[in-house]
Amino acid sequence: MRDTKFRGQRVDNGEWLRDSENIIRRKDWDGKKWTERVFLLDGHSCNETPRIENFIEVHLDTVGQYTGRNDIENTEAYVGDKIITEDMGDRTIEWLDLACGWVCFDEKRIYCRLSDIGDFEITGTIHDKEKTQ
C-alpha cells in the first residue's frame, strides 16, 4: 500500500515540514476577500490523535504529495521536486490529470510518466530558485 504524505514550507520560519499524513485546507474571509490557508500535521505527532494545535501553517504553493518513489539516495520524491535521470536529463515532478498520475516534465513541457523512468536523483525543488531571488 502506498503512503499518502505531504510536505510544505512553514509560514512562520521557512523550514520544510515533511512526512505529514494529515492536511487541512480552509478559506478565511477578512471582510474583503477570501484567503486559502493550508495546515499540515507535524509528522512527529502522527502517532497520536490529531489535535488542532499540532497543525502548522505552510505556504499553499509549496505543498507537495509523496509520489511513492524514492531516488537513488532513498530520498522520498514529492510533487515539485527537480530530478535528473541518466537517459532524459533534468525533469520536474508534477501531477497531471490527463495522465492520471505523476509525470516528469522537461523544460519544453514534454512529459513521461514517473513510473516509466528508471533511477533518478533529486537535485532540488521548484521552490529553491524562488528563495534566492
Order of alpha helices (4+ residues) and beta strands (2+ residues): beta-beta-beta-beta-beta-beta-beta-beta-beta-beta-beta-beta-alpha
